[in-house]
Amino acid sequence: MADRYYVVREDILPEAIQKTILVKSLLSSGSAATVHEAVERAGLSRSAFYKYKDGVYELNEITQERIITVSMDLEHRAGVLSSVLALVASQEGNVLTMNQSIPLQGFANVVLSIDVSQVAGDATELMELLRRQPGVRKASIIGRG
């Protein structure tokens, strides 16, 4: 069965879920240095924190962390990959990983993982710009995270 997600108002969440969110906030802000310290301050057991930590997120945390994986077929000529990377950077995208195949029949496949959390608009606009970039034969999103 596929994972299902819900948006739920905080005041109706069980106390353990609310405290898990507090612990995660204490850790991410640096207000607590360790899980032990954070759960102690929040009044939550370590086992409850570990039970819920990977299943509960603040809405802004989910929307801010956006990573797409893009597969592109690029013409094998000087400067094409460089111009693609410059385009991603100009749109405030951050390339996290890059893998390029050996060119065959004049084209090379390039797979980029891109953090698009700072990109104005959405990933579809960036994809349209990539598809119009000279030397890009095709470009598609093959993963999101």
DSSP file with accessible surface (Angstrom, degrees, kcal/mol):
  #  RESIDUE AA STRUCTURE BP1 BP2  ACC     N-H-->O    O-->H-N    N-H-->O    O-->H-N    TCO  KAPPA ALPHA  PHI   PSI    X-CA   Y-CA   Z-CA
    1    1 A M              0   0  204      0, 0.0     3,-0.1     0, 0.0     2,-0.1   0.000 360.0 360.0 360.0 137.0    0.0    0.0    0.0
    2    2 A A        -     0   0   82      1,-0.1     2,-0.1     0, 0.0     0, 0.0  -0.363 360.0 -97.1 -71.9 150.2    1.3    3.5   -0.9
    3    3 A D        -     0   0  127     -2,-0.1     2,-0.4     1,-0.0    -1,-0.1  -0.431  38.6-154.6 -64.6 141.8    2.1    6.0    1.8
    4    4 A R        -     0   0  161     -2,-0.1     2,-0.3    -3,-0.1    -1,-0.0  -0.948   5.4-156.0-120.5 144.5   -0.7    8.5    2.4
    5    5 A Y        -     0   0  181     -2,-0.4     2,-0.3     2,-0.0    -2,-0.0  -0.904   7.2-170.0-123.9 150.0   -0.2   11.9    3.9
    6    6 A Y        -     0   0  154     -2,-0.3     2,-0.6     2,-0.0    -2,-0.0  -0.962  22.3-134.3-135.1 151.7   -2.5   14.3    5.7
    7    7 A V        -     0   0  127     -2,-0.3     2,-0.4    52,-0.0    -2,-0.0  -0.943  35.0-179.0-104.3 121.6   -2.4   17.9    6.8
    8    8 A V        -     0   0   71     -2,-0.6     2,-0.1     2,-0.0     5,-0.1  -0.978  31.3-112.4-128.4 136.0   -3.6   18.0   10.4
    9    9 A R    >   -     0   0  162     -2,-0.4     3,-1.6     1,-0.1     4,-0.4  -0.419  29.8-125.9 -64.8 138.4   -4.1   21.0   12.8
   10   10 A E  G >  S+     0   0  120      1,-0.3     3,-1.9     2,-0.2    -1,-0.1   0.852 101.8  63.9 -58.2 -39.4   -1.5   20.9   15.6
   11   11 A D  G 3  S+     0   0  108      1,-0.3    -1,-0.3     7,-0.0    -2,-0.0   0.672 102.3  50.0 -67.7 -12.9   -4.0   21.1   18.5
   12   12 A I  G <  S+     0   0  106     -3,-1.6    -1,-0.3     2,-0.1    -2,-0.2   0.472  87.5 105.3-102.4   0.9   -5.6   17.8   17.6
   13   13 A L  S <  S-     0   0   40     -3,-1.9     5,-0.0    -4,-0.4    -3,-0.0  -0.500  82.8 -99.1 -75.5 147.0   -2.4   15.8   17.4
   14   14 A P    >>  -     0   0   84      0, 0.0     4,-2.0     0, 0.0     3,-0.7  -0.287  34.5-111.6 -60.6 151.9   -1.5   13.4   20.2
   15   15 A E  H 3> S+     0   0  126      1,-0.2     4,-2.7     2,-0.2     5,-0.2   0.859 115.9  58.0 -56.3 -38.7    0.9   14.8   22.7
   16   16 A A  H 3> S+     0   0   29      1,-0.2     4,-1.9     2,-0.2    -1,-0.2   0.879 107.1  47.9 -63.0 -36.6    3.7   12.4   21.7
   17   17 A I  H <> S+     0   0   26     -3,-0.7     4,-2.2     2,-0.2    -1,-0.2   0.928 111.7  49.8 -68.9 -44.8    3.6   13.7   18.1
   18   18 A Q  H  X S+     0   0   63     -4,-2.0     4,-2.0     1,-0.2    -2,-0.2   0.924 112.5  47.4 -60.4 -41.5    3.6   17.4   19.3
   19   19 A K  H  X S+     0   0   50     -4,-2.7     4,-2.7     2,-0.2    -1,-0.2   0.853 107.4  56.4 -70.6 -32.6    6.6   16.6   21.5
   20   20 A T  H  X S+     0   0    0     -4,-1.9     4,-2.5    -5,-0.2    -1,-0.2   0.927 107.6  48.9 -62.3 -42.8    8.4   14.8   18.7
   21   21 A I  H  X S+     0   0   25     -4,-2.2     4,-2.2     2,-0.2    -2,-0.2   0.915 110.7  51.0 -62.5 -41.3    8.1   17.9   16.5
   22   22 A L  H  X S+     0   0   80     -4,-2.0     4,-2.7     2,-0.2    -2,-0.2   0.929 109.3  50.2 -61.9 -44.6    9.4   20.0   19.4
   23   23 A V  H  X S+     0   0    0     -4,-2.7     4,-2.4     1,-0.2    -2,-0.2   0.936 110.5  49.4 -60.4 -45.9   12.4   17.6   19.8
   24   24 A K  H  X S+     0   0   36     -4,-2.5     4,-2.6     1,-0.2    -1,-0.2   0.893 111.6  49.9 -61.2 -38.1   13.2   17.9   16.1
   25   25 A S  H  X S+     0   0   50     -4,-2.2     4,-2.2     2,-0.2     6,-0.3   0.915 109.2  50.6 -66.6 -43.2   13.0   21.7   16.3
   26   26 A L  H  X>S+     0   0   18     -4,-2.7     6,-1.8     1,-0.2     5,-1.0   0.907 114.3  45.3 -61.0 -40.3   15.3   21.8   19.3
   27   27 A L  H ><5S+     0   0   53     -4,-2.4     3,-0.6    -5,-0.2    -2,-0.2   0.929 113.8  47.0 -71.2 -44.2   17.8   19.6   17.4
   28   28 A S  H 3<5S+     0   0  103     -4,-2.6    -2,-0.2     1,-0.2    -1,-0.2   0.839 113.5  48.3 -70.2 -30.5   17.7   21.5   14.1
   29   29 A S  H 3<5S-     0   0   72     -4,-2.2    -1,-0.2    -5,-0.2    -2,-0.2   0.616 110.8-119.6 -82.9 -12.4   18.0   24.9   15.7
   30   30 A G  T <<5S+     0   0   59     -4,-0.7    -3,-0.2    -3,-0.6    -4,-0.1   0.511  79.1 124.8  85.9   4.4   20.9   23.8   17.8
   31   31 A S  S   <S+     0   0   61     -5,-1.0     2,-0.4    -6,-0.3    -4,-0.2   0.748  78.8  36.5 -67.8 -24.5   19.0   24.6   21.1
   32   32 A A        -     0   0    4     -6,-1.8    -2,-0.3    -7,-0.1    -1,-0.2  -0.998  69.6-159.0-128.6 135.9   19.8   21.0   22.1
   33   33 A A  S    S+     0   0   86     -2,-0.4     2,-0.3     1,-0.1    -1,-0.1   0.770  74.6  28.0 -85.8 -26.2   23.0   19.3   21.3
   34   34 A T  S  > S-     0   0   73      1,-0.1     4,-2.4     0, 0.0     5,-0.2  -0.897  75.9-116.8-133.8 161.9   21.9   15.7   21.6
   35   35 A V  H  > S+     0   0   30     -2,-0.3     4,-3.1     1,-0.2     5,-0.3   0.922 116.9  56.5 -61.7 -41.9   18.7   13.6   21.3
   36   36 A H  H  > S+     0   0   99      1,-0.2     4,-2.0     2,-0.2    -1,-0.2   0.935 109.4  44.6 -55.6 -48.5   18.9   12.8   25.0
   37   37 A E  H  > S+     0   0   68      1,-0.2     4,-2.2     2,-0.2    -1,-0.2   0.918 114.7  49.0 -63.0 -43.3   19.0   16.5   25.9
   38   38 A A  H  X S+     0   0    0     -4,-2.4     4,-2.0     1,-0.2    -2,-0.2   0.922 111.9  46.2 -66.6 -44.3   16.1   17.4   23.5
   39   39 A V  H  X>S+     0   0    6     -4,-3.1     5,-2.5     1,-0.2     4,-1.3   0.880 111.7  53.4 -68.4 -33.6   13.8   14.6   24.6
   40   40 A E  H  <5S+     0   0  134     -4,-2.0     3,-0.4    -5,-0.3    -2,-0.2   0.933 110.8  45.9 -63.2 -45.1   14.5   15.4   28.3
   41   41 A R  H  <5S+     0   0  137     -4,-2.2    -1,-0.2     1,-0.2    -2,-0.2   0.846 115.9  46.3 -65.6 -34.5   13.6   19.1   27.7
   42   42 A A  H  <5S-     0   0   10     -4,-2.0    -1,-0.2    -5,-0.2    -2,-0.2   0.635 109.3-121.7 -83.5 -15.3   10.4   18.2   25.8
   43   43 A G  T  <5 +     0   0   49     -4,-1.3     2,-0.4    -3,-0.4    -3,-0.2   0.896  68.1 130.0  75.3  40.9    9.3   15.6   28.3
   44   44 A L      < -     0   0   21     -5,-2.5    -1,-0.3    -6,-0.1    -2,-0.1  -0.953  59.7-114.5-127.8 146.0    9.3   12.7   25.8
   45   45 A S     >  -     0   0   62     -2,-0.4     4,-2.1     1,-0.1     5,-0.1  -0.467  22.9-124.4 -76.7 151.9   10.8    9.3   25.9
   46   46 A R  H  > S+     0   0  114      1,-0.2     4,-2.7     2,-0.2     5,-0.2   0.893 111.8  55.3 -61.1 -39.3   13.6    8.4   23.5
   47   47 A S  H  > S+     0   0   91      1,-0.2     4,-1.9     2,-0.2    -1,-0.2   0.908 107.5  48.6 -64.3 -39.4   11.7    5.4   22.3
   48   48 A A  H  > S+     0   0   17      2,-0.2     4,-1.9     1,-0.2     5,-0.2   0.918 111.1  51.3 -65.6 -41.2    8.6    7.6   21.4
   49   49 A F  H  X S+     0   0    8     -4,-2.1     4,-2.6     1,-0.2     3,-0.2   0.958 112.1  45.2 -59.8 -49.2   10.9   10.1   19.6
   50   50 A Y  H  < S+     0   0  102     -4,-2.7     4,-0.4     1,-0.2    -1,-0.2   0.824 110.1  56.4 -67.0 -27.9   12.5    7.3   17.5
   51   51 A K  H  < S+     0   0  153     -4,-1.9    -1,-0.2    -5,-0.2    -2,-0.2   0.904 122.4  23.8 -66.8 -39.8    9.1    5.8   16.8
   52   52 A Y  H >X S+     0   0   72     -4,-1.9     3,-2.1    -3,-0.2     4,-0.8   0.639  94.8  92.6-103.8 -16.2    7.7    9.0   15.3
   53   53 A K  T 3< S+     0   0   56     -4,-2.6     3,-0.4     1,-0.3    -1,-0.1   0.803  90.3  45.1 -58.1 -34.4   10.6   11.0   14.1
   54   54 A D  T 34 S+     0   0  107     -4,-0.4    -1,-0.3     1,-0.2    -2,-0.1   0.467 114.8  49.4 -89.4   1.6   10.6    9.7   10.5
   55   55 A G  T <4 S+     0   0   68     -3,-2.1     2,-0.4     1,-0.1    -2,-0.2   0.446  99.6  65.2-118.1  -1.8    6.9   10.1   10.1
   56   56 A V     <  +     0   0   18     -4,-0.8     2,-0.3    -3,-0.4    -1,-0.1  -0.986  53.8 162.7-130.4 130.8    6.1   13.6   11.3
   57   57 A Y        -     0   0   96     -2,-0.4     2,-0.2    -3,-0.1   -36,-0.1  -0.993  40.3-110.0-141.3 147.5    7.3   16.8    9.7
   58   58 A E    >>  -     0   0   82     -2,-0.3     4,-1.7     1,-0.1     3,-0.6  -0.530  35.8-118.6 -72.2 147.4    6.3   20.4    9.8
   59   59 A L  H 3> S+     0   0  106      1,-0.3     4,-2.1     2,-0.2     3,-0.2   0.911 114.3  51.2 -57.6 -42.3    4.6   21.5    6.6
   60   60 A N  H 3> S+     0   0   81      1,-0.2     4,-1.6     2,-0.2    -1,-0.3   0.825 105.1  58.2 -67.8 -26.4    7.3   24.2    5.9
   61   61 A E  H <> S+     0   0   51     -3,-0.6     4,-1.3     2,-0.2    -1,-0.2   0.910 108.0  46.0 -67.7 -39.4   10.0   21.5    6.4
   62   62 A I  H  < S+     0   0   90     -4,-1.7    -2,-0.2    -3,-0.2    -1,-0.2   0.927 114.4  46.4 -69.3 -43.9    8.5   19.4    3.7
   63   63 A T  H  < S+     0   0   83     -4,-2.1    -1,-0.2     1,-0.2    -2,-0.2   0.786 110.9  52.8 -73.9 -24.2    8.0   22.2    1.2
   64   64 A Q  H  < S+     0   0  119     -4,-1.6     2,-1.2    -5,-0.2    -1,-0.2   0.812  98.0  66.5 -80.4 -30.6   11.5   23.6    1.8
   65   65 A E     <  +     0   0  127     -4,-1.3     2,-0.5    -5,-0.2    -1,-0.2  -0.709  66.4 156.0 -95.8  89.0   13.4   20.4    1.1
   66   66 A R        +     0   0   80     -2,-1.2    50,-2.4    -3,-0.1    51,-0.6  -0.952  11.8 171.9-120.3 119.9   12.8   19.7   -2.5
   67   67 A I  E     -A  115   0A  63     78,-2.5    78,-2.8    -2,-0.5     2,-0.4  -0.990   8.1-170.6-126.1 131.7   15.2   17.6   -4.5
   68   68 A I  E     -AB 114 144A   3     46,-2.5    46,-3.1    -2,-0.4     2,-0.5  -0.910  15.6-143.2-117.7 150.8   14.6   16.5   -8.1
   69   69 A T  E     -AB 113 143A  36     74,-2.6    73,-3.1    -2,-0.4    74,-1.2  -0.976  22.0-166.4-112.5 123.8   16.5   14.0  -10.1
   70   70 A V  E     -AB 112 141A   0     42,-3.2    42,-2.6    -2,-0.5     2,-0.5  -0.932  10.2-159.0-117.1 131.9   16.7   14.9  -13.8
   71   71 A S  E     +AB 111 140A  20     69,-2.8    69,-2.3    -2,-0.4     2,-0.3  -0.936  19.4 176.7-108.3 131.9   17.8   12.8  -16.7
   72   72 A M  E     -AB 110 139A   0     38,-2.7    38,-2.9    -2,-0.5     2,-0.6  -0.983  28.9-142.9-134.9 145.7   19.0   14.5  -19.9
   73   73 A D  E     -AB 109 138A  31     65,-2.1    64,-3.1    -2,-0.3    65,-1.1  -0.957  30.6-169.1-104.3 117.9   20.4   13.5  -23.2
   74   74 A L  E     -AB 108 136A   6     34,-3.0    34,-2.6    -2,-0.6    62,-0.2  -0.875  26.0-108.7-112.2 142.7   23.0   16.1  -24.2
   75   75 A E  E     -A  107   0A  73     60,-3.0     2,-1.6    -2,-0.4    32,-0.3  -0.396  36.1-116.0 -62.1 141.6   24.7   16.6  -27.5
   76   76 A H  S    S+     0   0  123     30,-2.8     2,-0.3     4,-0.1    -1,-0.1  -0.634  73.1 111.5 -86.5  84.2   28.4   15.6  -27.3
   77   77 A R  S >  S-     0   0  128     -2,-1.6     3,-1.5    58,-0.1     4,-0.4  -0.982  74.8 -78.7-151.5 155.3   30.0   19.0  -28.0
   78   78 A A  T 3  S+     0   0  101     -2,-0.3    -3,-0.0     1,-0.2    -2,-0.0  -0.224 108.5  13.3 -57.8 134.2   32.0   21.4  -25.9
   79   79 A G  T 3> S+     0   0   47      1,-0.0     4,-2.3     4,-0.0    -1,-0.2   0.254  89.3 107.6  92.0 -11.9   30.1   23.7  -23.5
   80   80 A V  H <> S+     0   0    3     -3,-1.5     4,-2.0     2,-0.2     5,-0.2   0.969  85.7  40.6 -66.7 -51.4   26.7   22.0  -23.5
   81   81 A L  H  > S+     0   0   37     -4,-0.4     4,-2.6     1,-0.2     5,-0.2   0.924 114.7  54.1 -62.3 -41.1   27.0   20.5  -20.0
   82   82 A S  H  > S+     0   0   81      1,-0.2     4,-2.3     2,-0.2    -1,-0.2   0.910 108.4  48.5 -59.7 -41.2   28.6   23.7  -18.8
   83   83 A S  H  X S+     0   0   36     -4,-2.3     4,-2.2     2,-0.2    -1,-0.2   0.872 109.9  52.5 -69.4 -34.1   25.7   25.8  -20.1
   84   84 A V  H  X S+     0   0    0     -4,-2.0     4,-2.4     2,-0.2    -2,-0.2   0.943 111.2  46.5 -64.3 -46.4   23.2   23.4  -18.5
   85   85 A L  H  X S+     0   0   54     -4,-2.6     4,-2.4     1,-0.2    -2,-0.2   0.900 111.5  51.7 -63.8 -38.8   24.9   23.7  -15.1
   86   86 A A  H  X S+     0   0   59     -4,-2.3     4,-2.6    -5,-0.2    -1,-0.2   0.890 108.9  51.3 -64.9 -38.2   25.1   27.5  -15.5
   87   87 A L  H  X S+     0   0   22     -4,-2.2     4,-1.3     2,-0.2     6,-0.2   0.936 109.4  49.3 -63.9 -46.1   21.4   27.6  -16.2
   88   88 A V  H ><>S+     0   0    0     -4,-2.4     5,-2.7     1,-0.2     3,-0.6   0.939 113.6  46.9 -58.6 -45.3   20.6   25.6  -13.1
   89   89 A A  H ><5S+     0   0   59     -4,-2.4     3,-2.0     1,-0.2    -1,-0.2   0.899 107.2  56.5 -64.7 -39.2   22.8   27.9  -11.0
   90   90 A S  H 3<5S+     0   0   72     -4,-2.6    -1,-0.2     1,-0.3    -2,-0.2   0.772 106.0  51.5 -65.8 -22.7   21.2   31.0  -12.6
   91   91 A Q  T <<5S-     0   0   64     -4,-1.3    29,-0.5    -3,-0.6    -1,-0.3   0.260 123.5-106.4 -94.6  10.6   17.8   29.8  -11.4
   92   92 A E  T < 5S+     0   0  128     -3,-2.0    26,-0.4     1,-0.3     2,-0.2   0.674  72.5 145.9  71.1  19.6   19.1   29.3   -7.9
   93   93 A G      < -     0   0   10     -5,-2.7     2,-0.5    -6,-0.2    -1,-0.3  -0.595  40.2-144.9 -81.5 151.7   19.2   25.5   -8.2
   94   94 A N  E     -C  115   0A  94     21,-2.0    21,-3.1    -2,-0.2     2,-0.5  -0.964   8.3-138.5-122.8 114.7   22.0   23.6   -6.4
   95   95 A V  E     +C  114   0A  47     -2,-0.5    19,-0.2    19,-0.2     3,-0.1  -0.604  23.9 175.7 -74.2 121.6   23.4   20.6   -8.1
   96   96 A L  E     +     0   0A  79     17,-3.4     2,-0.3    -2,-0.5    -1,-0.2   0.831  65.7   5.6 -94.3 -42.5   24.0   17.9   -5.5
   97   97 A T  E     -C  113   0A  82     16,-1.2    16,-2.2     2,-0.0    -1,-0.3  -0.981  60.5-167.4-140.9 155.5   25.1   15.0   -7.6
   98   98 A M  E     -C  112   0A  94     -2,-0.3     2,-0.4    14,-0.2    14,-0.2  -0.991   4.6-179.7-145.5 134.6   26.0   14.5  -11.3
   99   99 A N  E     -C  111   0A 118     12,-2.1    12,-3.0    -2,-0.3     2,-0.4  -0.994   7.2-171.7-135.6 129.3   26.6   11.3  -13.3
  100  100 A Q  E     -C  110   0A  88     -2,-0.4    10,-0.2    10,-0.2     2,-0.1  -0.973  12.3-142.9-125.6 135.0   27.4   11.3  -17.0
  101  101 A S        -     0   0   54      8,-2.9     3,-0.0    -2,-0.4    -2,-0.0  -0.421  37.7 -88.0 -84.8 166.5   27.6    8.4  -19.4
  102  102 A I        -     0   0  137     -2,-0.1     7,-0.2     1,-0.1    -1,-0.1  -0.555  56.2 -99.9 -70.0 135.5   30.2    8.0  -22.1
  103  103 A P        -     0   0   40      0, 0.0     2,-0.4     0, 0.0     5,-0.3  -0.353  43.3-174.7 -62.1 134.0   28.9    9.7  -25.3
  104  104 A L  B >   -D  107   0A 130      3,-3.0     3,-1.8     1,-0.1   -28,-0.1  -1.000  67.0  -6.1-130.8 132.0   27.3    7.3  -27.8
  105  105 A Q  T 3  S-     0   0  195     -2,-0.4    -1,-0.1     1,-0.3     3,-0.1   0.847 132.7 -51.8  53.2  37.1   26.1    8.3  -31.3
  106  106 A G  T 3  S+     0   0   41      1,-0.2   -30,-2.8   -31,-0.1     2,-0.3   0.495 121.0  90.8  85.7   3.2   26.7   11.9  -30.5
  107  107 A F  E <   -AD  75 104A  57     -3,-1.8    -3,-3.0   -32,-0.3     2,-0.4  -0.974  51.8-161.6-133.4 148.6   24.8   12.0  -27.2
  108  108 A A  E     -A   74   0A   3    -34,-2.6   -34,-3.0    -2,-0.3     2,-0.5  -0.979  20.3-130.4-124.6 139.8   25.6   11.5  -23.5
  109  109 A N  E     -A   73   0A  50     -2,-0.4    -8,-2.9    -7,-0.2     2,-0.4  -0.767  25.3-171.3 -88.3 132.7   23.1   10.8  -20.8
  110  110 A V  E     -AC  72 100A   0    -38,-2.9   -38,-2.7    -2,-0.5     2,-0.5  -0.992   7.7-163.6-125.5 131.3   23.5   13.1  -17.7
  111  111 A V  E     -AC  71  99A  36    -12,-3.0   -12,-2.1    -2,-0.4     2,-0.4  -0.977  11.3-174.6-116.6 122.8   21.7   12.6  -14.5
  112  112 A L  E     -AC  70  98A   0    -42,-2.6   -42,-3.2    -2,-0.5     2,-0.6  -0.955  19.4-152.3-117.2 136.2   21.6   15.5  -12.0
  113  113 A S  E     -AC  69  97A  24    -16,-2.2   -17,-3.4    -2,-0.4   -16,-1.2  -0.953  28.0-170.7-100.3 123.1   20.2   15.6   -8.5
  114  114 A I  E     -AC  68  95A   0    -46,-3.1   -46,-2.5    -2,-0.6     2,-0.7  -0.964  26.0-140.3-124.6 128.7   19.2   19.2   -7.9
  115  115 A D  E     +AC  67  94A  41    -21,-3.1   -21,-2.0    -2,-0.4     3,-0.3  -0.774  25.0 175.8 -81.6 114.1   18.0   21.0   -4.8
  116  116 A V    >   +     0   0    2    -50,-2.4     3,-1.1    -2,-0.7   -49,-0.1   0.172  43.6 111.8-107.9  18.0   15.3   23.3   -6.1
  117  117 A S  T 3  S+     0   0   34    -51,-0.6    -1,-0.2     1,-0.3   -24,-0.1   0.774  85.0  41.2 -64.9 -24.3   14.2   24.7   -2.7
  118  118 A Q  T 3  S+     0   0  139    -26,-0.4     2,-0.3    -3,-0.3    -1,-0.3   0.451  88.0 114.8-100.6  -1.7   15.5   28.2   -3.7
  119  119 A V  S <  S-     0   0    9     -3,-1.1     2,-0.2   -27,-0.1   -27,-0.2  -0.526  70.8-122.0 -72.2 129.4   14.3   28.1   -7.3
  120  120 A A  S    S+     0   0   78    -29,-0.5     2,-0.2    -2,-0.3     6,-0.1  -0.506  82.5   2.8 -68.3 139.1   11.6   30.7   -8.0
  121  121 A G  S    S-     0   0   45     -2,-0.2     2,-0.2     4,-0.1    -2,-0.0  -0.493 109.2 -51.3  81.3-153.5    8.4   29.1   -9.2
  122  122 A D    >>  -     0   0   67     -2,-0.2     4,-1.2     1,-0.0     3,-0.9  -0.644  51.5 -95.6-118.9 177.6    8.3   25.3   -9.5
  123  123 A A  H 3> S+     0   0    5      1,-0.2     4,-2.5    -2,-0.2     5,-0.2   0.784 116.2  66.3 -64.5 -26.6   10.4   22.6  -10.9
  124  124 A T  H 3> S+     0   0   73      1,-0.2     4,-2.1     2,-0.2    -1,-0.2   0.871  99.1  52.1 -65.9 -33.3    8.3   22.4  -14.2
  125  125 A E  H <> S+     0   0  110     -3,-0.9     4,-2.0     2,-0.2    -1,-0.2   0.918 109.9  48.4 -67.3 -42.7    9.5   25.9  -15.1
  126  126 A L  H  X S+     0   0    1     -4,-1.2     4,-2.4     1,-0.2    -2,-0.2   0.919 110.1  53.0 -61.5 -41.3   13.1   24.9  -14.6
  127  127 A M  H  X S+     0   0    2     -4,-2.5     4,-2.6     1,-0.2    -2,-0.2   0.900 106.4  52.2 -63.1 -39.6   12.5   21.8  -16.7
  128  128 A E  H  X S+     0   0   90     -4,-2.1     4,-1.5     2,-0.2    -1,-0.2   0.914 109.7  49.3 -62.8 -41.9   11.1   23.9  -19.5
  129  129 A L  H  X S+     0   0   48     -4,-2.0     4,-0.6     1,-0.2    -2,-0.2   0.911 111.3  49.9 -62.9 -40.8   14.2   26.1  -19.5
  130  130 A L  H >< S+     0   0    0     -4,-2.4     3,-1.0     1,-0.2    -2,-0.2   0.915 108.3  52.3 -64.3 -42.7   16.4   23.0  -19.6
  131  131 A R  H 3< S+     0   0  103     -4,-2.6    -1,-0.2     1,-0.3    -2,-0.2   0.813 110.6  48.5 -64.5 -29.2   14.5   21.5  -22.5
  132  132 A R  H 3< S+     0   0  167     -4,-1.5    -1,-0.3    -5,-0.2    -2,-0.2   0.544  85.6 113.2 -86.6  -7.5   14.9   24.8  -24.5
  133  133 A Q  S X< S-     0   0   40     -3,-1.0     3,-2.1    -4,-0.6   -49,-0.0  -0.441  81.0-104.1 -67.0 131.0   18.7   24.9  -23.7
  134  134 A P  T 3  S+     0   0   91      0, 0.0    -1,-0.1     0, 0.0     3,-0.1  -0.326 106.6  24.1 -56.8 132.4   20.8   24.5  -26.9
  135  135 A G  T 3  S+     0   0    7      1,-0.2   -60,-3.0    -4,-0.1     2,-0.7   0.302  89.1 119.7  95.0  -8.3   22.3   21.0  -27.0
  136  136 A V  E <   -B   74   0A  15     -3,-2.1    -1,-0.2   -62,-0.2   -62,-0.2  -0.818  36.7-178.7 -93.1 114.5   19.6   19.4  -24.8
  137  137 A R  E     -     0   0A 159    -64,-3.1     2,-0.3    -2,-0.7    -1,-0.2   0.912  69.1 -13.3 -77.6 -47.5   17.9   16.6  -26.7
  138  138 A K  E     -B   73   0A 121    -65,-1.1   -65,-2.1     2,-0.0     2,-0.3  -0.988  58.7-170.9-152.7 153.9   15.5   15.6  -23.9
  139  139 A A  E     +B   72   0A   5     -2,-0.3     2,-0.3   -67,-0.2   -67,-0.2  -0.981  12.7 165.8-147.7 132.8   15.1   16.3  -20.2
  140  140 A S  E     -B   71   0A  48    -69,-2.3   -69,-2.8    -2,-0.3     2,-0.5  -0.997  38.5-112.4-148.4 151.3   12.8   14.7  -17.7
  141  141 A I  E     +B   70   0A  45     -2,-0.3   -71,-0.2   -71,-0.2     3,-0.1  -0.722  31.2 174.3 -82.1 124.6   12.3   14.4  -14.0
  142  142 A I  E     +     0   0A 103    -73,-3.1     2,-0.3    -2,-0.5   -72,-0.2   0.425  63.3  14.0-111.0  -2.5   12.9   10.8  -12.9
  143  143 A G  E     -B   69   0A  25    -74,-1.2   -74,-2.6     2,-0.0     2,-0.3  -0.971  54.1-160.1-167.5 154.1   12.6   11.3   -9.2
  144  144 A R  E      B   68   0A 167     -2,-0.3   -76,-0.2   -76,-0.2   -78,-0.0  -0.990 360.0 360.0-137.0 147.9   11.6   13.6   -6.4
  145  145 A G              0   0   73    -78,-2.8   -78,-2.5    -2,-0.3    -2,-0.0  -0.967 360.0 360.0-158.6 360.0   12.5   13.7   -2.8
